[in-house]
Amino acid sequence: MEKVKLLDCTLRDGGYYNSWDFDVNLIEEYLKAMDEISVEYVELGLRGFDKNGFKGTCAYTTDNFINSLNIPDKIKIGVMVNASDLVKYPDGMEDALTRLFAPASESPVSLVRIACHVHEFEQALPAAGWLKNKGYMVGFNLMQVADRSAEEIKSLAKSANNYKIDVLYFADSLGSMRPEDTAQIIKIIRQVWQGPLGIHTHDNMGYALANSIRAVEEGVAWIDGTVTGMGRGPGNAKTEYLVIELEEHRNVFINITPLMKLIERFFKPLQYQCGWGTNTFYYLSGKYGIHPTYIQEMLSDSRYIEEDILAVIEYLKSEGGKKFNINTLEAARNFYSGNPSGTWKPADVISGREVLIIGTGPSVVKHRQGLEEYIRNKHPYVIALNTQVHVSSDLIDIRAACHPVRLLADSSVHASLPQPLVLPASMLSDNIKKAFSGMKILDFGILIQENTFKFDSNFCVLPNSLVFSYALAIAASGKASRILLAGFDGYGADDPRTGEVAMVLNYYTQVPTVPPVISITPTQYKVSSSSVYAY
């Protein structure tokens, strides 16, 4: 068995979180830690032509920058090039390579890896000959092969035989592989490719380490890792785990103490700040073959609550999400199908009446007696959000719900509640309609359109899928005389949900002739307020 080589690509893969802007002192301390665990190759970053937005030194990893570093003698330096930068270069691939690389004899770089999607692989392969002629070791990273047929994989690997490639990598790009899948792909590639193999694993489902170890058992000689798994989305196999697990295969000296100190002092705080590492959402993305960038984008966007992320995953699961596209993400966030429509007209029961919307804040419990007395004396039309049950059930006229994941989660509770349920029934999936069959449903349609509130007789246009937005729309469409809020305390200044509710109120109040909104329990939102006890 060929001796296993460990390649650490923390600064390249981890750079997606901090725009590759690593402090030089950190880089040098990191390189010393890599030397102490006898990492053979360190991929310091990318090399390419992208000039959009600020990116730090490890996004370009020039020879001048590398030469400015104190690099331990035993470590070989690598850089990665995206194949798209080569095959799409206006003046041709050879000119692109000439601009990116001096001869290896004049460069501190030993290894160049080219990351290729399947459709770019054969186009990019000639770059291997150019780089080998310049004296570089060459690796090709073949991405997203897990869902390709055996014949496709063999055809790609066979084409690599025509070029002088030092190592052929395959990447578990979507984090969807299990150890048995890893073994199967290796066996397929080995039918036509006898050169060194490498693997780059992602940790969506928690299998990055297991897949790496299985790959070694199957004869793979090059293994990628990153410190704490730092990398896009769920991250990668952890270097600190790999050096322990691969010790017998590598037969090298390991002193892990400097790395552990560096993790504690730098990488742990950065991980807390940036949030890489697997979770349930990444697990689902791996299971269903969804590009992890969808999850990363949603987790970093305060507009997406947990139910939103699950609904988008459900959409991408059926529509396909192997390739990240921001437009697909925006489409997925609109959970409702077809043009907005509905059969229930709120004005038939609300027109001219006062509407009381009951939220879920602690003030509802604290002021329950006052709220119930107000309802009995003033007879407002009462809308409860979702399954809120702190106010006596016989005082609630309807319940409003609209988020598809929340609806499914609450379906059994709704079935036990006596009030009619308002939801965009005609625009929801069949499995949701089935879950609510037998219940009294009032169908009020919905369309999501950023920064917009509009009210029609049987549907509304909302800036988001919050049930609060939906309830406001029901009251406004119903031509209420005014809207009272109870239980809208706020979540705290630092909670993104507070900002989203505040945004909803801001957009709502900008619509001409809408009913005025007044909170009659304590609230932190900038809205007119009074007291439930003042009436």
Secondary structure, DSSP 8 states (H G I E B T S, - for coil): ----EEEE-HHHHTHHHHTT---HHHHHHHHHHHHHTT-SEEEEEE-S---SS---GGGT--HHHHHTS---TT-EEEEEEEHHHHHT-TT-HHHHHHHH---GGG-SEEEEEEEE-HHHHHHHTHHHHHHHHTT-EEEEEE-S-TTS-HHHHHHHHHHHTTS--SEEEEE-TTS---HHHHHHHHHHHHTT--S-EEEE-B-TTS-HHHHHHHHHHTT--EEEEBGGG-SSTT-B-BHHHHHHHTHHHH------HHHHHHIIIIIHHHHHHH--S--HHHHHHHHTT--HHHHHHHHT-TT--HHHHHHHHHHHHHH--SS--HHHHHHHH----SS---S--THHHHTTSEEEEE--SHHHHHTHHHHHHHHHHH--EEEEETT--SS-GGG--EEE---HHHHHHHHHHHHT--S-EEE-GGGS-HHHHHHTTTS-EEE-EEEE-TT--EE-SSEEEESS--HHHHHHHHHHHTT-SEEEEES-----TT-HHHHHHHHHHHHHHTSTT---EEESS---SSSEE--GGG-
